[in-house]
Structures are given as structure tokens and as C-alpha cells.
Amino acid sequence: MRLWIISVIKQDKRPSVRINNPDVLLNIHIAQTTCTLSLDSSGESLHRRGYRQEAVEAPLNEVLAAGMILMTGWRGECDLIDPMCGSGTIPIEAALIAKNIAPGVFRKGFAFEKWVDFDADMFDEIYNDDSQEREFTHKIYGYDNNPKANEIATHNIKAAGVSKDVVLKLQPFQQFEQPKEKSIIITNPPYGERISTNDLLGLYQMIGERLKHAFVGNEAWVLSYREECFDQIGLKQVRKFLCSMDRWSVNSANMRFLTENTKSSRARKRAKRRKRLKENRLQDSEKEKSLSHAAKVSSNRVGMVNPDLAERENTSRAEKVMTSKAATEIESHGENSAEEEIQEGQENLGEPGAEDSEEGRGIG
């Protein structure tokens, strides 16, 4: 490994250097036998957009939130909902994407503004150019059950200038109801790493229950860390993506769920089946009526042509009906005789009577 030594000319005074906010920032990266020296043009990390006034515990990284939204393919075509919005990061990033607002416009400054060759006029022209921005005709909804989080989100949304596009409401996920318009859910619920909960798996079961019954026909994207959490949601995972998020980069996953209610799906299939059976019965009934009408017409014609033949056919029909009734009576008598024989056999063996045996079977 090579050792790089930077010598400084000895002076009477120590050079004035601000450690926290220097005018020029150099980054040195050493990997095995390679050393990379770079001039930092950004200054403060670019994921810090500049609109965040306050934050709740373990806030979502702004860049990760934007990446999640872009990954879904959503660009403002419908309403977007974050039912666990915390400090409002996902709703704010969604509003910026929907309106095509540059994410860095809220920053206080960049490191390159202190460079000797910085062109301030060119930068102002680029900074103030909003020709690529667009109108957003839908709404973004952010819900949370924490009053403090709701207050913080309100301040952050105002700082980002998207108050008219984002609607905040103090509401737990358990009270989430089916939206009237087509919508998409993008959310980052707790997963037990930086924010703990008493019943983590129960939380994800509740999320699945709400998605099944109150978000039918839409898509939901959920960012979480644990595979067992996704299993508790109980919905078909359409797509799975690995996302980089601090030290959990390998296991963090963004899941897309189709929120098709399986019960509703089965109910629709049963309704279609019943409708098909009803249509078949109607068709059969119409055929029977048609055949019966044709038979009557034929019989009337035969009666008019040959009265003796018509009388013989009527007599034959009457005999068939009498025969059928007699057979039914015989069959009924046979069943009664069988029951009497069984009862008699039970009495001979000292078993309980028929009335007790029915009660024992749960009939009485």
C-alpha cells in the first residue's frame, strides 16, 4: 500500500479551514492499492433535498422514496396514497415527480458555487427555468395515526410548496376505506429494525386485510426488510425488487401486490356460474313449452281427423298416470314396512326406540 504525503509550506499562521463547511472539499478514497482523489461538487449529500424542516424517528431517505415511486411507473396518472406517511417523504417526492419539479431547487447551495470558475448567471438561468414542469390533476393522500408526525409532515409539505397537491389526514391504517377513484399505494411501514412495534407480524396481517377489503382492483407497493412480513400480507406478489437502504441493502425489498380480493373473485365466478345455469334452465323451459305446445297442436289435429284415435291416446295417458301413482304408493308402502321391521327388530334386541335414535343423531 502506498502512503500519500501532502506537504504544507510552513507559515507563521495556521491556514484557516472550516471543517464543517469548507469552501473546497476534497474526497480521498483508498481501496487496496488504488487511491482516488476527487473534487466534491455537491457539498451536502444530494439526498438532502432541502425541504425537510423536521423528521420523525427513522425517516425514509428522500432518494430511496423517489426511487420507489419511479420504480412503480407512476408519473401522476392517478391518485397516490401513503397510509403510513410519517413525515411526508413519499407524498412530497410523489408531488415533485408528478409535477416534474427538479428535486434540488430547495437546497441552500452547492459546493461548485464556490469554485473560481463558477458562472453565476448561467446557474441562475438554469435554476429559474420551469418550462419542463407540468400540471398535476389528481391528488396525493398521506395518512398517519401519529399527531406529531402529521404536524411535521404539514410543515415539510409547505416547505416543498406542494400543499395544494397533498392532502394529509390523521387516520390509522385500520380505518382505511376503498378510494372512490383509481389509486396506487406506495408505503414504507415499520419492519422492526429502527422502529419497533409490539406485534410486527400482526401489523402486516392488518395491512393485508385492509388491502384485500378496502383497496380492491388497485396496486400496492410496500417497502420492507423481512420476508416473513410480506408473507403475512397474504396477497400474490407480482414483482419483487431489491433496494439499497443503508446496511440492509441485500434484504430490503419493494413488493408490488395485486389487491384483487380473492373472496370477491370467487363470488364473481359463482355469480357467473349461477347466471349460466339460470340461462340454461330458461332455455330448457322454453324448449319444454315449445314441445308441449307442439304436442297439444298435434293432439288436436289428430282429434279432429280421427276422434277414436284421440280417445285411445287419452286413455293410454290416463293409464300411464295411474300406473305411476300405483308404483309410488307401492314404493312408499315398502319403505314404511321396512321402517316397521327395523323398529320391531330394535325392540326385540332391547335397543332405544326410533324417537331416541333420531335425537341421538341430532334430529330431535
Secondary structure by P-SEA (a helix, b strand, c coil): cbbbbbbbcccccccccccccccbbbbbbbcccbbbbbbbcccccccccccccccccccccaaaaaaaaaaacccccbbbbcccccccaaaaaaaaaaaccccccccccccccccccccaaaaaaaaaccccbbbbcbbbbbbbccaaaaaaaaaaaaaacccccbbbbbcccccccccccccccccccccccccccccaaaaaaaaaaaaacccccbbbbbbbccaaaaaaacccccbbbbbbcccccccbbbbbbccccaaaaaaaaaaaaaaaaaaaaaaaaaaaaaaaaaaaaaaaaaaaacaaaaaaaaaaaaaaaaaaaaaaaaaaaaaaaaaaaaaaaaaaaccccaaaaaaaaccc
